[in-house]
């Protein structure tokens, strides 16, 4: 997840949720979606691509 094509804020939020909640963090990924504008420099935007969600789901549900 460190080198994925996601905004830093999204990576930080996902990491914190996984660290705190383990597999239950999957439930919070939808709530992380936030888009205030189309400006790629907007640091408040958060988006996790479906492919990343799928990979994280597979990994977290194995344990």
Backbone as ProteinMPNN parsed JSONL, in Angstrom:
{"seq_chain_A": "XXXXXXXXXXXXXXXXXXXXXXXXXXXXXXXXXXXXXXXXXXXXXXXXXXXXXXXXXXXXXXX", "coords_chain_A": {"N_chain_A": [[0.827, -1.188, 0.0], [2.098, 1.13, 0.44], [3.295, 2.181, -1.903], [1.197, 2.686, -3.632], [-1.062, 4.158, -6.043], [-2.43, 6.462, -4.716], [-3.812, 9.156, -2.836], [-1.896, 10.683, -0.237], [-3.25, 11.251, 2.159], [-5.367, 9.415, 2.083], [-3.98, 6.993, 2.242], [-2.88, 7.243, 4.814], [-5.219, 7.368, 6.389], [-6.359, 4.856, 5.825], [-4.346, 3.111, 6.738], [-4.341, 3.761, 9.49], [-6.942, 2.966, 10.188], [-6.842, 0.206, 9.653], [-4.804, -0.558, 11.38], [-5.996, 0.022, 13.827], [-8.547, -1.276, 13.776], [-8.309, -3.688, 12.438], [-9.552, -6.341, 10.379], [-12.15, -5.296, 10.443], [-11.874, -2.738, 9.565], [-12.42, -2.587, 6.903], [-15.067, -1.888, 6.626], [-15.06, 0.831, 6.975], [-13.906, 2.003, 4.765], [-15.492, 3.083, 2.665], [-16.441, 5.404, 3.834], [-14.244, 6.998, 3.765], [-14.132, 8.277, 1.375], [-13.861, 11.311, -0.238], [-14.3, 14.174, -2.093], [-13.513, 17.316, -2.883], [-12.93, 18.963, -4.952], [-11.724, 19.123, -8.369], [-9.088, 19.561, -8.304], [-5.905, 18.326, -8.178], [-4.059, 18.909, -6.257], [-5.382, 19.374, -3.936], [-5.408, 18.777, -0.653], [-7.335, 17.755, 1.029], [-8.842, 15.9, -0.228], [-9.818, 12.486, -0.661], [-9.462, 9.248, -1.823], [-9.926, 5.852, -2.564], [-9.005, 3.504, -4.82], [-10.997, 0.937, -6.389], [-9.598, -1.402, -6.972], [-7.562, -1.432, -5.072], [-9.038, -1.592, -2.72], [-10.083, -4.128, -3.075], [-7.782, -5.777, -2.989], [-6.868, -5.207, -0.38], [-9.054, -6.171, 1.055], [-8.931, -8.909, 0.479], [-6.47, -9.58, 1.681], [-6.855, -8.796, 4.391], [-9.032, -10.375, 5.167], [-8.033, -12.9, 5.134], [-6.629, -13.355, 7.446]], "CA_chain_A": [[0.0, 0.0, 0.0], [2.991, 2.276, 0.527], [3.595, 2.743, -3.215], [0.013, 2.683, -4.484], [-1.406, 5.431, -6.647], [-3.487, 7.06, -3.907], [-3.373, 10.342, -2.097], [-1.256, 10.401, 1.044], [-4.277, 11.28, 3.197], [-6.097, 8.153, 2.016], [-3.095, 5.958, 2.772], [-2.797, 7.43, 6.256], [-6.499, 6.976, 6.983], [-6.51, 3.402, 5.682], [-3.389, 2.489, 7.65], [-4.817, 3.956, 10.858], [-8.129, 2.13, 10.38], [-6.409, -1.189, 9.69], [-4.035, -0.726, 12.614], [-6.905, 0.101, 14.972], [-9.717, -2.151, 13.688], [-8.054, -4.949, 11.738], [-10.468, -6.599, 9.25], [-13.344, -4.438, 10.514], [-11.569, -1.475, 8.887], [-13.023, -2.633, 5.564], [-16.359, -1.207, 6.693], [-14.871, 2.284, 6.999], [-13.28, 2.508, 3.545], [-16.431, 3.931, 1.924], [-16.537, 6.699, 4.514], [-13.033, 7.763, 3.486], [-14.263, 8.972, 0.098], [-14.152, 12.741, -0.157], [-13.779, 14.949, -3.22], [-13.99, 18.69, -2.786], [-12.722, 19.625, -6.241], [-10.928, 18.332, -9.305], [-7.703, 19.984, -8.115], [-5.096, 17.226, -7.677], [-3.247, 19.381, -5.139], [-6.251, 19.551, -2.777], [-4.985, 17.773, 0.333], [-8.457, 17.219, 1.793], [-9.486, 14.84, -1.006], [-9.446, 11.125, -0.306], [-10.076, 8.257, -2.707], [-9.264, 4.559, -2.623], [-9.477, 2.772, -5.995], [-11.635, -0.352, -6.133], [-8.594, -2.465, -7.023], [-6.861, -1.425, -3.789], [-9.998, -2.132, -1.748], [-10.172, -5.57, -3.3], [-6.554, -6.387, -2.481], [-6.875, -5.11, 1.071], [-10.079, -7.096, 1.544], [-8.395, -10.262, 0.375], [-5.412, -9.738, 2.68], [-7.387, -8.684, 5.75], [-9.953, -11.459, 5.468], [-7.269, -14.163, 5.247], [-6.119, -13.537, 8.813]], "C_chain_A": [[0.873, 1.254, 0.0], [3.201, 2.953, -0.822], [2.39, 2.74, -4.161], [-0.261, 4.079, -5.003], [-2.644, 6.004, -5.946], [-2.918, 8.296, -3.236], [-2.82, 9.924, -0.732], [-2.292, 10.329, 2.164], [-5.046, 9.958, 3.24], [-5.254, 7.027, 2.587], [-3.013, 6.041, 4.287], [-4.079, 6.991, 6.953], [-6.7, 5.464, 6.929], [-5.585, 2.679, 6.654], [-3.88, 2.585, 9.091], [-6.023, 3.063, 11.151], [-7.747, 0.659, 10.497], [-5.663, -1.47, 10.988], [-4.964, -0.801, 13.827], [-7.978, -0.988, 14.951], [-9.489, -3.496, 13.011], [-9.027, -5.134, 10.582], [-11.733, -5.744, 9.266], [-13.118, -3.085, 9.843], [-12.178, -1.431, 7.489], [-14.341, -1.876, 5.527], [-16.216, 0.312, 6.62], [-14.312, 2.858, 5.698], [-14.215, 3.4, 2.726], [-16.529, 5.326, 2.529], [-15.321, 7.576, 4.258], [-13.125, 8.558, 2.192], [-14.647, 10.428, 0.316], [-13.505, 13.444, -1.346], [-14.364, 16.352, -3.156], [-13.847, 19.435, -4.106], [-11.936, 18.697, -7.153], [-9.439, 18.676, -9.22], [-6.892, 18.861, -7.475], [-4.223, 17.632, -6.487], [-4.079, 19.589, -3.869], [-5.972, 18.434, -1.781], [-6.135, 17.202, 1.15], [-9.177, 16.104, 1.05], [-8.947, 13.478, -0.596], [-10.183, 10.168, -1.228], [-9.242, 6.98, -2.69], [-9.829, 3.796, -3.819], [-10.04, 1.396, -5.615], [-10.621, -1.493, -6.129], [-7.826, -2.564, -5.704], [-7.77, -1.978, -2.7], [-10.07, -3.649, -1.852], [-8.959, -6.3, -2.733], [-6.525, -6.349, -0.956], [-7.907, -6.04, 1.687], [-9.566, -8.526, 1.558], [-7.352, -10.52, 1.468], [-5.992, -9.747, 4.094], [-8.301, -9.837, 6.122], [-9.269, -12.816, 5.553], [-6.872, -14.428, 6.696], [-7.21, -13.762, 9.826]], "O_chain_A": [[0.418, 2.324, -0.403], [3.279, 4.18, -0.884], [2.567, 2.787, -5.378], [0.247, 5.064, -4.467], [-3.742, 6.027, -6.501], [-1.705, 8.451, -3.092], [-3.245, 8.921, -0.159], [-2.221, 9.448, 3.021], [-5.339, 9.445, 4.32], [-5.761, 6.193, 3.337], [-3.069, 5.018, 4.97], [-4.032, 6.323, 7.986], [-7.166, 4.866, 7.899], [-6.004, 1.733, 7.321], [-3.841, 1.601, 9.829], [-6.118, 2.473, 12.227], [-8.275, -0.054, 11.35], [-5.873, -2.506, 11.619], [-4.739, -1.595, 14.741], [-8.289, -1.565, 15.993], [-10.376, -4.35, 13.008], [-9.306, -4.173, 9.864], [-12.325, -5.495, 8.216], [-14.078, -2.361, 9.581], [-12.422, -0.351, 6.952], [-14.692, -1.286, 4.504], [-17.162, 1.003, 6.24], [-14.25, 4.078, 5.543], [-13.76, 4.386, 2.145], [-16.682, 6.313, 1.808], [-15.366, 8.78, 4.512], [-12.286, 9.422, 1.936], [-15.641, 10.729, 0.977], [-12.301, 13.318, -1.571], [-15.564, 16.546, -3.351], [-14.551, 20.414, -4.354], [-11.534, 17.608, -6.744], [-8.629, 18.142, -9.977], [-7.167, 18.481, -6.337], [-3.703, 16.765, -5.784], [-3.526, 19.947, -2.829], [-6.273, 17.271, -2.048], [-5.931, 16.248, 1.9], [-10.03, 15.429, 1.626], [-7.78, 13.335, -0.234], [-11.399, 10.271, -1.391], [-8.015, 7.02, -2.787], [-11.017, 3.472, -3.832], [-9.605, 0.78, -4.642], [-10.768, -2.448, -5.366], [-7.48, -3.662, -5.27], [-7.323, -2.748, -1.849], [-10.112, -4.356, -0.845], [-9.102, -7.328, -2.071], [-6.194, -7.346, -0.314], [-7.656, -6.635, 2.735], [-9.748, -9.257, 2.532], [-7.365, -11.574, 2.102], [-5.653, -10.614, 4.9], [-8.341, -10.237, 7.285], [-9.88, -13.785, 6.005], [-6.788, -15.579, 7.125], [-6.926, -13.93, 11.012]]}, "name": "protein", "num_of_chains": 1, "seq": "XXXXXXXXXXXXXXXXXXXXXXXXXXXXXXXXXXXXXXXXXXXXXXXXXXXXXXXXXXXXXXX"}
